[in-house]
Amino acid sequence: MPNNSILLSMKHITKVFPGVKALDDVSLDVKTHEIHALVGENGAGKSTLMKVLSGVYPHGTYEGDILFEGKHCTFSSIRQSEQAGIVIIHQELALSPYLSIAENMFIGDERAKFNIINWDKTREDALKYMERIGLHENPNIPVNKLGVGKQQMVEIAKALAKHAKLLILDEPTSALNERDSQHLLDILKELRDKDNISSVLISHKLNEVAAVADSITILRDGKTIETLDVERKKDTPVSISEERIIKGMVGREITDMFPKRDNPIGDVLFEIKDWTVQNPDNPERKKLDGVNIQVRVGEVVGLAGLVGAGRTELAMSVFGHAYGENITGRTLLEGKDVDISTIPKAIAHGVAYVPEDRKEFGLILIQNIKENTTLAKLKKISKASVINEHEENIVAEEFCKRLNTKTPTILQQTGNLSGGNQQKVVLSKWLFTDPRVLILDEPTRGIDVGTKHEIYTIINSLAAQGLACILISSEMPEIIGMSDRIYVMSEGKITAELSGETATQEEIMRNILNN
């Protein structure tokens, strides 16, 4: 049974940035021997609170008190918080891709004597902590040879090597498939039950929160709304529903997570025929093999499949041949062949792609909202290569209003926005190009439930305007809830075409696994 003593107590934390109060008198108590979920919409203050705790924002830059194991803490760096036993694992993993697992685990804490690294001791210790979490890999292989799920496990093993007493995990499953997500959550439960290690889990996946959390603290607009205790019977939550958590997060009930569409669906607008793409890292291997897809006017077509099925590769190879080698096949618009073999040609023909990784491929984070919004089609607001800044301002303001982007000004640096608002800027950027076909690759990844609902509403409005939308998502309820038709992909092939109205998760998985 959980021990009810308090491991961490954060009292009356207030953190102010220029013009913004990110945290307003926030308090948080984490017990020993518990998984404590921290939930809230993007911009609610979750990550800021954890950066205060871990020393990223040092003592003196915020108001309030932190007590850990009953001792008052004034961390001025991450190293100090780690020495106390608090280790944070960020959403963007802090691993050096070309170093080995063992080297990554002990960066800054090398197994060395007289400045000479003891490699035998390094590997021995790495294996010890890897074994604790069931990571059965050679500690000498570079981490870039591992999938994202196993890289996440390396981060946890790295934290254990620092003798963590409290793990902070920021969106740890956002880039994982269901199997890897479940494995990671099982590790957290095992660390709680066998090693007495507590965790703070920041997640937008409320089904996971309800499944593993012992307590749930909800933040909204930088304030603590409430902390819920989860009663369990045989590891099954019995007292807290996802709807209850959502109501606390957004301040209202969202009764229909996937808003209905009633717009008519027209004729076929966009087709991909016999699409075959070879893997650029292994040209003898086909990444996509004879894919055929149709999308109609006003239709949302879902692409379902496991990680590695080829969905993103299909989107990128179609959009300007941004991925792959020896690409063959046809792309047709209104029944006529079109050449979209470069990104400018794709944009000119009205094909747009909202990428899976908004930070790396979707935005220039050091530029402001205005510049990102118009970037993909500057000729619309320029003459003789001179940008009309007044017109650019109007465009950016209109899109912020249309998509309800929360920002004090269009001159706000995009990297300072929450994930949900960054995604709205990416959508604005591609909607500014006047697309007829919009490919959306994981458009709600790492986004809170309230903003997800807003994105779904935007997708529906675009379909109602006659756009043909292709939706790629690893969340099956999202695919089923948003799609008129669903293509199932496995190992680079289409294995089934299903009706969105009647499809089930079991049917989709059956068509994935029976390829």
C-alpha positions as CSV (number, residue, x, y, z in Angstrom):
1,M,0.0,0.0,0.0
2,P,1.2,3.5,-0.7
3,N,3.0,5.4,2.0
4,N,1.2,8.7,2.7
5,S,4.2,10.7,3.8
6,I,5.1,13.8,1.7
7,L,8.2,13.5,-0.4
8,L,7.9,16.9,-2.2
9,S,6.0,20.0,-1.2
10,M,6.0,23.1,-3.5
11,K,4.2,26.0,-1.7
12,H,2.8,29.2,-3.2
13,I,5.1,29.2,-6.3
14,T,4.8,32.3,-8.4
15,K,6.8,32.8,-11.6
16,V,6.6,35.9,-13.7
17,F,8.0,36.4,-17.2
18,P,7.9,39.9,-18.9
19,G,4.2,40.6,-19.3
20,V,3.1,37.1,-18.3
21,K,2.4,35.5,-14.9
22,A,3.2,31.9,-15.8
23,L,2.6,30.5,-12.3
24,D,0.2,32.2,-9.8
25,D,0.4,30.8,-6.2
26,V,0.7,27.2,-7.3
27,S,1.1,24.5,-4.7
28,L,1.9,20.8,-5.2
29,D,2.4,17.9,-2.8
30,V,3.8,14.5,-4.0
31,K,3.8,11.6,-1.6
32,T,6.4,8.9,-1.3
33,H,5.5,5.7,-3.3
34,E,3.2,7.4,-5.8
35,I,2.7,8.3,-9.4
36,H,1.4,11.9,-9.4
37,A,0.0,13.2,-12.7
38,L,0.2,16.9,-13.5
39,V,-2.3,17.9,-16.2
40,G,-3.6,21.0,-17.8
41,E,-4.0,22.7,-21.1
42,N,-0.9,23.9,-23.1
43,G,0.3,27.1,-21.4
44,A,-1.3,26.1,-18.0
45,G,2.2,26.2,-16.3
46,K,3.0,22.5,-16.0
47,S,6.5,22.6,-17.6
48,T,7.3,25.9,-15.9
49,L,6.5,24.4,-12.5
50,M,8.8,21.5,-13.1
51,K,11.6,23.8,-14.4
52,V,11.3,25.7,-11.1
53,L,11.6,22.4,-9.2
54,S,14.5,21.1,-11.2
55,G,16.6,24.3,-11.0
56,V,16.2,25.3,-14.7
57,Y,14.7,28.4,-13.2
58,P,17.0,28.9,-10.2
59,H,16.1,30.0,-6.7
60,G,15.6,33.8,-6.6
61,T,13.8,33.9,-10.0
62,Y,10.5,32.8,-8.5
63,E,8.5,33.3,-5.3
64,G,7.5,30.4,-3.0
65,D,9.2,27.5,-1.2
66,I,10.3,23.9,-2.2
67,L,10.7,21.2,0.5
68,F,12.1,17.8,-0.5
69,E,12.3,15.1,2.1
70,G,11.4,17.7,4.6
71,K,14.4,19.9,3.7
72,H,14.1,23.5,2.3
73,C,15.6,23.5,-1.2
74,T,17.2,26.5,-3.0
75,F,18.3,24.8,-6.3
76,S,20.4,27.1,-8.5
77,S,21.0,24.4,-11.2
78,I,19.9,21.1,-12.6
79,R,23.0,19.5,-11.1
80,Q,21.9,20.5,-7.6
81,S,18.4,19.1,-8.0
82,E,19.8,15.9,-9.3
83,Q,22.2,15.6,-6.4
84,A,19.1,15.8,-4.1
85,G,17.4,13.0,-6.1
86,I,15.1,14.9,-8.4
87,V,15.6,14.0,-12.1
88,I,13.7,15.5,-15.0
89,I,13.2,13.7,-18.4
90,H,12.2,16.3,-21.0
91,Q,9.9,15.6,-24.0
92,E,12.8,16.3,-26.3
93,L,15.3,13.6,-25.1
94,A,18.7,14.8,-24.0
95,L,20.7,12.0,-25.6
96,S,23.8,12.3,-27.9
97,P,22.8,10.2,-30.9
98,Y,26.3,9.0,-31.9
99,L,27.4,8.0,-28.4
100,S,26.7,4.6,-27.0
101,I,24.0,3.8,-24.4
102,A,26.7,3.5,-21.7
103,E,28.3,6.8,-22.7
104,N,25.0,8.6,-22.6
105,M,24.1,7.2,-19.2
106,F,27.2,8.6,-17.5
107,I,27.8,11.9,-19.3
108,G,28.9,14.3,-16.6
109,D,29.2,11.4,-14.1
110,E,31.9,9.4,-15.8
111,R,33.2,6.2,-14.1
112,A,36.8,7.6,-14.0
113,K,39.9,7.8,-11.8
114,F,42.6,10.4,-12.3
115,N,40.6,11.6,-15.3
116,I,40.9,8.2,-17.0
117,I,37.5,6.5,-17.8
118,N,37.1,2.9,-16.6
119,W,35.2,1.5,-19.6
120,D,34.7,-1.9,-17.9
121,K,33.0,-0.2,-14.9
122,T,31.0,2.0,-17.3
123,R,29.6,-1.0,-19.1
124,E,29.0,-2.9,-15.9
125,D,27.1,-0.1,-14.3
126,A,25.1,0.6,-17.4
127,L,24.0,-3.1,-17.6
128,K,23.0,-3.0,-14.0
129,Y,20.6,-0.1,-14.4
130,M,19.4,-1.3,-17.8
131,E,18.5,-4.6,-16.3
132,R,16.4,-2.9,-13.6
133,I,14.0,-1.6,-16.3
134,G,14.2,-4.5,-18.7
135,L,16.3,-2.8,-21.4
136,H,18.1,-5.8,-23.0
137,E,20.5,-4.1,-25.4
138,N,24.2,-4.0,-25.9
139,P,25.4,-1.0,-23.9
140,N,28.0,-0.2,-26.6
141,I,25.6,0.5,-29.4
142,P,24.9,4.1,-30.4
143,V,21.5,5.4,-29.2
144,N,20.5,6.5,-32.7
145,K,20.2,2.8,-33.5
146,L,17.4,2.5,-31.0
147,G,13.7,3.3,-31.5
148,V,12.2,6.2,-29.6
149,G,10.7,3.8,-27.0
150,K,14.0,2.3,-26.1
151,Q,15.7,5.8,-26.1
152,Q,13.1,6.8,-23.5
153,M,14.1,3.8,-21.5
154,V,17.8,4.9,-21.7
155,E,16.7,8.2,-20.2
156,I,15.1,6.4,-17.3
157,A,18.1,4.1,-16.8
158,K,20.2,7.3,-16.8
159,A,18.0,8.8,-14.1
160,L,18.3,5.7,-12.0
161,A,22.1,5.9,-12.3
162,K,21.8,9.3,-10.7
163,H,20.0,7.7,-7.7
164,A,16.7,9.3,-8.5
165,K,14.1,9.5,-5.7
166,L,11.6,11.5,-7.8
167,L,11.3,11.2,-11.6
168,I,9.7,14.0,-13.5
169,L,8.5,12.9,-17.0
170,D,7.3,15.5,-19.4
171,E,5.1,14.0,-22.1
172,P,7.1,10.7,-22.1
173,T,4.7,8.8,-24.4
174,S,3.9,11.6,-26.9
175,A,6.1,10.0,-29.6
176,L,5.5,6.3,-28.7
177,N,3.1,3.7,-30.1
178,E,0.6,2.0,-27.8
179,R,2.8,-0.9,-27.0
180,D,5.9,1.2,-26.1
181,S,3.7,3.6,-24.1
182,Q,2.2,0.7,-22.0
183,H,5.7,-0.7,-21.4
184,L,6.9,2.7,-20.1
185,L,3.9,3.1,-17.8
186,D,4.6,-0.4,-16.5
187,I,8.1,0.6,-15.7
188,L,6.9,3.6,-13.7
189,K,4.6,1.3,-11.7
190,E,7.4,-1.2,-11.1
191,L,9.7,1.6,-9.9
192,R,7.0,2.8,-7.5
193,D,6.2,-0.7,-6.1
194,K,9.7,-2.3,-6.0
195,D,12.1,0.7,-5.7
196,N,9.9,3.2,-3.9
197,I,10.6,5.8,-6.6
198,S,7.9,8.4,-7.0
199,S,7.1,10.0,-10.3
200,V,5.5,13.2,-11.6
201,L,3.9,12.4,-14.9
202,I,3.0,15.3,-17.3
203,S,0.7,14.0,-20.0
204,H,-2.1,15.0,-22.3
205,K,-3.1,11.3,-22.7
206,L,-5.8,11.2,-20.1
207,N,-6.5,7.5,-20.6
208,E,-2.9,6.9,-19.4
209,V,-3.2,9.3,-16.5
210,A,-6.4,7.6,-15.3
211,A,-4.7,4.2,-15.7
212,V,-1.6,4.8,-13.6
213,A,-1.9,7.9,-11.5
214,D,-2.4,7.7,-7.7
215,S,-3.1,11.5,-7.5
216,I,-3.9,14.1,-10.2
217,T,-3.2,17.8,-9.9
218,I,-4.9,20.0,-12.4
219,L,-3.5,23.4,-13.4
220,R,-5.4,26.0,-15.4
221,D,-4.1,29.5,-16.4
222,G,-1.1,29.2,-14.1
223,K,-3.1,28.3,-11.0
224,T,-3.8,25.1,-9.0
225,I,-7.4,24.1,-9.6
226,E,-7.6,20.9,-7.6
227,T,-5.8,17.7,-6.6
228,L,-7.8,14.4,-7.1
229,D,-7.0,11.2,-5.3
230,V,-7.6,8.1,-7.4
231,E,-9.1,5.1,-5.7
232,R,-8.2,1.7,-7.2
233,K,-9.3,-1.9,-7.0
234,K,-6.7,-4.3,-8.4
235,D,-4.9,-1.4,-10.2
236,T,-8.2,-0.3,-11.9
237,P,-9.3,3.3,-11.3
238,V,-12.8,3.5,-9.9
239,S,-13.3,7.1,-9.0
240,I,-11.9,9.4,-11.7
241,S,-13.1,9.5,-15.3
242,E,-11.4,11.3,-18.2
243,E,-14.5,13.6,-18.4
244,R,-13.9,14.6,-14.8
245,I,-10.3,15.5,-15.5
246,I,-11.2,17.4,-18.7
247,K,-13.8,19.5,-16.8
248,G,-11.1,20.6,-14.4
249,M,-8.6,21.3,-17.1
250,V,-10.8,23.4,-19.4
251,G,-13.3,24.7,-16.9
252,R,-16.2,23.2,-18.8
253,E,-17.5,19.8,-20.0
254,I,-16.6,18.7,-23.5
255,T,-19.4,16.3,-24.3
256,D,-18.5,15.4,-27.9
257,M,-14.7,15.1,-28.2
258,F,-15.0,14.6,-32.0
259,P,-17.4,17.1,-33.4
260,K,-19.7,15.8,-36.1
261,R,-19.6,16.9,-39.7
262,D,-22.6,17.2,-41.9
263,N,-21.1,18.7,-45.0
264,P,-21.7,16.9,-48.3
265,I,-18.8,14.9,-49.8
266,G,-18.2,15.5,-53.5
267,D,-16.2,13.9,-56.3
268,V,-12.7,12.5,-56.1
269,L,-10.3,15.5,-55.8
270,F,-6.9,13.9,-55.2
271,E,-5.5,10.5,-56.1
272,I,-2.3,8.6,-55.4
273,K,-1.8,5.7,-57.8
274,D,0.7,2.8,-57.7
275,W,3.0,4.8,-55.4
276,T,6.3,3.0,-54.7
277,V,9.2,4.5,-52.8
278,Q,12.6,3.0,-51.9
279,N,14.3,3.6,-48.6
280,P,17.1,6.2,-49.0
281,D,19.2,4.4,-46.3
282,N,18.7,1.0,-48.0
283,P,17.8,1.6,-51.7
284,E,17.1,-2.1,-52.3
285,R,14.3,-2.1,-49.8
286,K,10.9,-0.6,-50.6
287,K,9.5,1.7,-48.0
288,L,6.1,2.0,-49.9
289,D,4.9,-0.6,-52.3
290,G,2.1,0.2,-54.8
291,V,0.0,2.5,-52.6
292,N,-3.4,3.7,-53.9
293,I,-5.5,6.4,-52.2
294,Q,-8.4,8.6,-53.2
295,V,-9.7,11.7,-51.3
296,R,-12.9,13.4,-52.2
297,V,-14.0,17.0,-51.9
298,G,-15.0,17.8,-48.3
299,E,-13.8,14.4,-47.1
300,V,-11.4,13.5,-44.2
301,V,-9.5,10.3,-44.9
302,G,-7.6,8.7,-42.1
303,L,-4.3,6.8,-42.4
304,A,-4.0,4.2,-39.6
305,G,-1.0,2.0,-38.8
306,L,1.7,1.3,-36.4
307,V,4.9,3.3,-36.2
308,G,7.0,2.3,-39.2
309,A,4.0,1.4,-41.4
310,G,5.0,4.1,-43.9
311,R,2.3,6.8,-43.2
312,T,4.7,9.7,-42.7
313,E,6.9,8.5,-45.6
314,L,3.9,8.4,-47.8
315,A,3.0,12.0,-46.9
316,M,6.5,13.3,-47.3
317,S,7.2,11.5,-50.6
318,V,4.0,12.8,-52.1
319,F,4.6,16.3,-50.9
320,G,7.5,17.4,-53.1
321,H,9.4,14.1,-52.9
322,A,10.7,15.2,-49.5
323,Y,11.4,11.6,-48.6
324,G,12.7,8.6,-50.5
325,E,14.5,7.4,-53.6
326,N,13.4,6.0,-57.0
327,I,9.8,7.3,-56.5
328,T,7.3,6.0,-59.0
329,G,3.6,6.4,-59.4
330,R,1.1,9.1,-60.2
331,T,-0.6,11.9,-58.4
332,L,-3.8,13.2,-59.9
333,L,-5.9,16.3,-59.2
334,E,-9.5,16.2,-60.5
335,G,-8.5,13.2,-62.6
336,K,-5.5,14.9,-64.3
337,D,-1.9,14.1,-63.7
338,V,-0.1,16.8,-61.7
339,D,3.7,17.2,-61.1
340,I,4.2,17.8,-57.4
341,S,7.8,16.5,-57.4
342,T,9.1,19.6,-55.6
343,I,7.7,21.5,-52.7
344,P,7.1,24.7,-54.7
345,K,5.3,22.6,-57.3
346,A,3.2,20.9,-54.6
347,I,2.2,24.3,-53.1
348,A,1.4,25.7,-56.6
349,H,-1.0,22.8,-57.2
350,G,-2.7,23.4,-53.8
351,V,-1.2,20.5,-51.8
352,A,0.0,21.3,-48.3
353,Y,1.6,19.2,-45.6
354,V,1.4,19.9,-41.8
355,P,4.4,17.8,-40.6
356,E,4.6,15.4,-37.7
357,D,7.5,17.4,-36.0
358,R,6.3,21.0,-35.9
359,K,9.5,22.2,-34.2
360,E,11.9,20.7,-36.6
361,F,10.0,20.8,-39.9
362,G,7.0,23.1,-39.3
363,L,8.3,26.3,-37.9
364,I,11.3,28.6,-37.6
365,L,11.2,28.9,-33.8
366,I,13.4,32.0,-33.6
367,Q,11.1,33.9,-35.9
368,N,7.8,35.5,-34.9
369,I,4.2,34.4,-35.6
370,K,3.8,36.9,-38.4
371,E,6.9,35.7,-40.3
372,N,6.1,32.0,-39.9
373,T,2.5,32.5,-41.0
374,T,3.4,33.9,-44.5
375,L,6.6,32.0,-45.0
376,A,5.3,29.3,-47.4
377,K,3.9,31.7,-49.9
378,L,5.6,35.1,-49.6
379,K,4.6,36.1,-53.1
380,K,1.0,36.6,-51.9
381,I,2.1,39.6,-49.8
382,S,5.1,40.9,-51.8
383,K,5.7,42.8,-55.0
384,A,9.0,42.8,-56.9
385,S,10.4,40.7,-54.0
386,V,9.5,43.4,-51.5
387,I,7.3,42.3,-48.6
388,N,4.3,44.5,-47.9
389,E,4.6,44.5,-44.0
390,H,1.2,46.1,-43.5
391,E,-0.5,43.3,-45.5
392,E,1.6,40.7,-43.7
393,N,0.4,42.1,-40.3
394,I,-3.2,41.9,-41.4
395,V,-2.8,38.3,-42.6
396,A,-1.2,37.2,-39.4
397,E,-3.8,38.9,-37.2
398,E,-6.6,37.4,-39.2
399,F,-5.2,33.8,-38.8
400,C,-4.6,34.3,-35.1
401,K,-8.2,35.4,-34.7
402,R,-9.6,32.6,-37.0
403,L,-7.7,29.8,-35.3
404,N,-7.9,31.4,-31.8
405,T,-4.1,31.4,-31.3
406,K,-3.4,32.7,-27.8
407,T,-0.6,35.3,-28.0
408,P,-0.2,38.8,-26.8
409,T,1.1,39.9,-30.2
410,I,1.9,38.5,-33.7
411,L,5.5,39.6,-33.0
412,Q,5.8,37.0,-30.3
413,Q,8.7,34.6,-31.0
414,T,7.1,31.3,-32.1
415,G,9.4,29.2,-29.9
416,N,7.9,30.9,-26.8
417,L,4.3,29.7,-27.6
418,S,2.8,26.6,-26.1
419,G,2.7,23.4,-28.2
420,G,-1.0,23.9,-29.1
421,N,-0.5,27.4,-30.2
422,Q,2.6,26.5,-32.2
423,Q,0.5,23.9,-34.0
424,K,-2.1,26.6,-34.8
425,V,0.7,28.7,-36.4
426,V,1.7,25.7,-38.5
427,L,-1.9,25.4,-39.7
428,S,-2.0,29.1,-40.4
429,K,1.1,28.9,-42.5
430,W,-0.3,26.2,-44.7
431,L,-3.8,27.6,-44.9
432,F,-2.3,30.8,-46.2
433,T,-1.1,28.9,-49.2
434,D,-4.8,28.3,-50.3
435,P,-4.6,24.5,-50.3
436,R,-7.1,22.2,-51.9
437,V,-5.5,19.1,-50.4
438,L,-4.3,19.2,-46.8
439,I,-2.2,16.4,-45.3
440,L,-2.2,16.5,-41.5
441,D,0.5,14.3,-39.9
442,E,-0.2,13.8,-36.1
443,P,-1.8,17.2,-35.8
444,T,-2.7,16.8,-32.1
445,R,0.5,15.2,-30.8
446,G,1.5,16.7,-27.5
447,I,-1.5,19.0,-27.4
448,D,-4.0,19.3,-24.5
449,V,-7.6,18.1,-24.8
450,G,-9.1,21.5,-25.1
451,T,-6.8,22.5,-28.0
452,K,-7.4,19.1,-29.6
453,H,-11.1,19.9,-29.7
454,E,-10.3,23.2,-31.4
455,I,-8.1,21.5,-34.0
456,Y,-10.8,19.0,-34.7
457,T,-13.3,21.8,-35.2
458,I,-10.8,23.6,-37.6
459,I,-10.4,20.3,-39.6
460,N,-14.2,20.0,-39.9
461,S,-14.5,23.6,-41.1
462,L,-11.9,23.1,-43.7
463,A,-13.7,20.0,-45.0
464,A,-16.9,22.0,-45.1
465,Q,-15.1,24.5,-47.3
466,G,-14.4,21.7,-49.8
467,L,-10.8,20.8,-48.9
468,A,-9.7,17.2,-49.2
469,C,-8.0,16.2,-45.9
470,I,-5.7,13.3,-45.2
471,L,-5.3,12.7,-41.4
472,I,-2.4,10.6,-40.1
473,S,-2.7,9.7,-36.4
474,S,-1.4,7.1,-34.0
475,E,-4.4,7.5,-31.8
476,M,-7.1,5.2,-33.0
477,P,-10.0,7.0,-31.3
478,E,-8.9,10.1,-33.2
479,I,-8.7,8.3,-36.5
480,I,-12.1,6.7,-36.0
481,G,-13.8,9.8,-34.6
482,M,-12.6,12.2,-37.3
483,S,-12.4,10.1,-40.5
484,D,-15.1,9.5,-43.2
485,R,-13.0,6.6,-44.6
486,I,-9.9,4.9,-43.2
487,Y,-7.0,3.3,-45.1
488,V,-5.0,0.9,-42.9
489,M,-1.3,0.7,-43.6
490,S,1.2,-2.0,-42.7
491,E,4.8,-2.4,-43.9
492,G,4.4,0.1,-46.7
493,K,1.2,-1.3,-48.1
494,I,-2.5,-0.5,-47.9
495,T,-4.1,-3.5,-46.2
496,A,-7.7,-2.4,-45.9
497,E,-10.2,0.4,-46.6
498,L,-12.8,0.9,-43.9
499,S,-15.8,3.2,-43.3
500,G,-15.1,5.7,-40.5
501,E,-18.6,5.3,-39.3
502,T,-18.4,1.6,-38.6
503,A,-14.7,1.0,-38.1
504,T,-13.5,-0.3,-34.7
505,Q,-10.1,-0.4,-33.1
506,E,-10.1,-4.2,-33.2
507,E,-10.9,-4.2,-36.9
508,I,-8.0,-1.8,-37.6
509,M,-5.6,-3.8,-35.6
510,R,-6.7,-7.0,-37.2
511,N,-5.9,-5.5,-40.6
512,I,-2.6,-4.2,-39.4
513,L,-1.4,-7.5,-38.0
514,N,-2.8,-9.8,-40.6
515,N,-0.8,-8.3,-43.5
